[in-house]
Amino acid sequence: MKTLISGGHVIDPANRVNGRLNILIEDAKIVWVGRGEPEADKVIDVGGKIVAPGFIDIHLHEDPIDNGRISPCIFEMMLRQGVTTAVGGNCGINVWDPGEYLDIVDRDGAAVNVGLYAGHEYFRKAAGALDIYAPATEEQKQEMVKEIGKALENGCVGVSFGLRYVPGADKDEFFRAAACCREGRKIIASHVRDDADAIFKAIDEFCEAGVEYGLPVQISHIGSMGGFGQMEDVLRQMDEYKLNGLDIAMDCYPYFAFSTRIGTPTYDPGWLERYHCGYDVLEFCEGKYRGQRATKETFDEVRAEFPECITVCHVMREEDVRTAFGHPGVMLASDGLVNNGQGHPRAAGTFPRFIAEFVRKGTLSLYDAVNKMTAMPANRLGLENKGRLNAGADADITIFDFDRITDRATFAEPALEPEGIEMVMIGGEIAFEKGKIIKNNCGRAVRK
Ligand SMILES: [Zn+2]
């Protein structure tokens, strides 16, 4: 079966393409790209719309497993945004053994292609180290390293850390978990241990392992870590590591507020001083105060009684987020996390919003934005056949209307679908078209 995508404006930064071209697909692959009109069984005329490689989200939090199957929510939200490959297991957290999760994706399919990190905290807990404030024992560390090694063998793209969430993880534990990535030179990614003015020390701590073992380093969601006036210096710190040979990159989500559970160490005593703010920056996303800003009383009550409650914290500086996206070492990622359909709107809006808010308002060009959503994450993950549209590449393709593309999800209604995504193909199959999911199991496991 041959399909020709005709009449589109192709933006494919991996191949330095930005213009009118037609694309011929046969089964799951692109087989030809050019100006001609080759024979095809089916022609899809896209009339000047933008044709891009399917977007790649290098940082989100995957859907849960229920009765042995993926319970689809965020993966479908991603598909509606034009994402064709999503990488979960971030910030040290997995919802299920990641090696087995990939097997489930291969067995059942998923709404998008799925890659996973092996999460340090997940394996720490599995090894019996349940107290996040206490160091793991020697036995627990050995168990952790053994199981992380198995997950990497099963195709995980690297090891993720949420050092912020595990204050008890000492250098020895962190280094031993990171060292698991030496074989195959996989990525270490982290939600680093501290933020705001303390971020520089936290980035140094994390990069030390990358330097020691020669590993690629990914610093996660930097807007919510250094978006309180530190961004220029954070980017300079990355540049200096690069100058000295470290393979380092960063990702960021296109919003000016972060989101986390109220019981996490982010809100341990001292947080008001750290962000120079009052309780009212915090918005509840769940429970009886949903949609309301916090007071000291409601903050204390919910933190004690409902520590899993997702919150949004409106403290990031817009100019810091724009500065981050202006840097060639920073890519887009959603950090999407959905809990019972609730959470931060980034889970449903990140990719269209990046174009609507940052390209239309002049922070960067459409070409650079597509680069940050496709070629950059694909390179980072070492996915040679994704994030690009040349012959031989996977037929993961997103077609959108540049004039109409926009997010609709808000902090009050975080699951609203975006607009302007015309069609999404995964492995040559139409998975999404004109506002509807056509097939929600085209995605396969992405292993490294
Ligand atoms: Zn995180």
Residues whose N, C-alpha, C, O or C-beta is under 5 A from the ligand:
A	BS01	ZN	C91 H191
